[in-house]
Amino acid sequence: MNPKKRYCYLLWDVDGTLLDFDYSMRVSLIKSLKKIGVTATDEMIDRYSQINNGWWKRLELGEVTKAQLLPGRFMDLFAEYGIECPDLKAFLQDFQRNLGCKYKHMENSPQICQKLRDMGYHQFVVTNGVTVTQENKLKLSGLTEFMEALFISEQMGAPKPHKEFFDACFKAIREKYPDFDLSEVLIIGDSLSSDMKGGANAGIDTCYYCPGSDSEDIQPDVTYKIKSLTEIFEVV
């Protein structure tokens, strides 16, 4: 690698960083609820987002498993709004299928990743999302082309921010790059509890992506803070 580079290995979060998860979630939820005869309101969608975020935080803390999370968030939503769903399994499959087909890039993420690849950086995805959903969404969005590997928590034995997740990622990278060094690794993501905490747990530098934030506070576990993806070139 070019010795002038501060980092050689870039770990990208997906939802909220490279791709707009809120867009995918909203479109998919409306479509799946319509299939069971429910018209989704903005209030209902916002409430689902709150419930969903709560379940993912519990996963990060090790309080629940992915198998509990996937149906649990909808069981909570349906109970709260009195929604009848005769086949929850079929609903979940339909929702995940829709989620994997609907995407919107954050800013110009494909062009940024392409430029970084052309500059010689090794890029990888690190995500807690559902495997089939993330693989399909990343492929359709064109981002897979710029990634050397997709590290998805279901396949790594633990979710972010647990050190075990990152240890498994590093082991895989080191098999291809024996000179791999933690000092040359940077994780970029929008979550303080998952990406920044995970990076700190793993002993690597972190870059907090927070578009629209006016806060200048220094957050624990954050090495760099960017408000636009294009600022990543000033970091690496």
N, C-alpha and C positions, 0 to 999 in steps of 0.2 A: 504493500500500500504506500501511497504518497506520505512521506514522513511529516509533511506540513498539515495533514489532517489531524484534527483533535480526536476524532472518533473514526472507527472503521466499520463498526457493526451498529445498525440502527434497528431498534425494535419498535414496530408501529402497533398501537392499539387500532381497532377498527371503528366501532360504533361511537360516534361523536368526535372522531379524530379524522379518519380518512373518509368515512361515509356518514351521512346524516341519518342517525338512527330514528330520530323523532318522526321524520318524514316516512320512513319505511314502516314504522310501527303504526302510525296513524292510518295510512292507506290500507295496510293489511288488516288492522282491527275492524275498520269500517266494512271491508269486504267480507270478512269471516263472520261478523255479527249479522250482516245482512242475510247470509246464507241460512242462518237459524231464525230468521224473521225478526231481527232486532235492528232498529235504526239507531245508530250510535250518535250521541250528542257530544258537543265539545266538552261538557262537564264530565260525561262518562269516560271519554278518552283521557282527559286530564287525571281523573281519579285512577284509571288503570295505570297510567304512568307512575303515579305515586306508589300504588300497590306493588307494581313491578320493580321499581327501584328499591323498595323495602326488602323484597325477597332477594334481590341480587346482593344487597348489603349483607344480609344474613348468610348468603352463600360464601361471601368473602371472609366472614368471621368464622366459618365452619359450623354454623348453627343448623344449616339444612343442606341437603344434597340437591344436585341438579334434577334428579328424578322427583323430588318433592317440589322443587321450584316450578317446574314447567306447568303442572296442572294446578298447583296451589294458588298462584296469582289469579287464575281465572275462576277458581272456586270461590275465592274471596270476592271478586268483582261480581260474579253472578249472584252470590248470596246477598250482597249489599243492595243490588238493584232488582232483586227478585226475578232474575232471568232464568228461564228453564232451558237446559241444554240436554237433550235426550242421549247424546253420545259425545261425551267429553273427549274421548280419545280421537274421534274423527275431527272434532273441532280443533284440537291441538295440532293435528297433522295438517289441516287446511291452513291454519294460521302460520305455522312454520314454513309451509310451502309458499304462501304468499309473501312472507317476510324475506324469503330467499330470492324472490323475483323482483322485488321493488327496491330500488336504490337511488340515491342522489349523492353526488360527490360533495364533500366539504371543500369549499373553494375550488381550486384547480388541483386537487390531490394527484390525479394521474400524471399531469405534466411535471409536478414537483418530484414525484417518485421516479419518473423516467430520467429527469435531469440528474438526480442523485445517483441513480444506477450508472448513467453515462460518466459520472465523475469518479466512479470506482467504489462507491459505498456498497456494503453488503446489507440488504434489507430483509427483514423478517416480520411476519405478523405475529402478535401475541394477543390472544383474545379468549374471553370466557364464554363466548357465544356458542350456540348449538352448531355442531360440526357441519351437517348437511346444509344448514342455512347459510353459514359463513362461507363455506366453499363455493356454493352456487352464486351468492351475492358478489363475492370478490371476483369470481370468474366473469360474470356478466358485466361488472363495472370496469373490467380491464386492468384491475390492480394486481391480480395474480401474476401477470407478466413481469412485474418488477420485483417480485418477492422470491427469495431463494427457498423459503419454506414457510408453511403456515403452522404455527404452534397454537393449537386449540386445546383448552383445558381438559375436555373430555378425553383427549388422547395423551395428556401429559401426566395424569394421575393426581392432579391437584389444580385448583383455580388460582388466578392472581387474587390477592397479593402474596400468596404463600411462597416461601423460599423454594419448596419442592418443585413448584411449577417452573421456576427459572433455572433451577439446577438441571432439570430435564432438558430445557431448551439449550442451555450451555453445553451439555454433554453432546447433543446432536450437532451443534455448530462446530464444536471442537473436533468431531470426527472428520469434518471436511477441512477445517482450518486448525491444524495442530498448534499454531502460534497464537491462537485466540487468547486474548487477555481482557480481564474485566475492566481495566482502565480505559479500554478503547470501545466500550459499549455505552449506548445511550438509548433510553426508552422514551418514546414520545406518546403522550396520551392526555385525555381530558378528565381523568378521574384521580382525585387525590387519594381516595381510599383503596383503589385497585392498582392503578399504574404507578403513581408516585410512591405510595407505601410499598408496593411490590418491588420497585426499583431499589428503594432504600434497603429492604429486607435482603435483596440479592447482592447488595454491595456495588451497584452501578449508578452512574449519573442519570438524572431525570430531567425531562423537559415537559413542563406543564402547559398544555394548549388550552387557553381559556378565551375564546373569541367573545367580544362584547364586554369583557370585564374591565372595570375602571379601577379596581383595587390594586394598589401597589404594595400591599402587605407581603412580607416574605413568609411563605408557607413552609412548615416543616416538610422535609423529604424532597423539596423542590430545588434543583440545581439551577435551572433556567425556566423562564416564563415567557411564552410567546402568545400574542393575540391574533396573529395571522400565520398560516402555514408557511408563507414565503419567508418568514423570519428564521426558519430552520437553517437557512444557508448562513446566517450570521452566527449560528451556534456551532455547527459541525466543522 
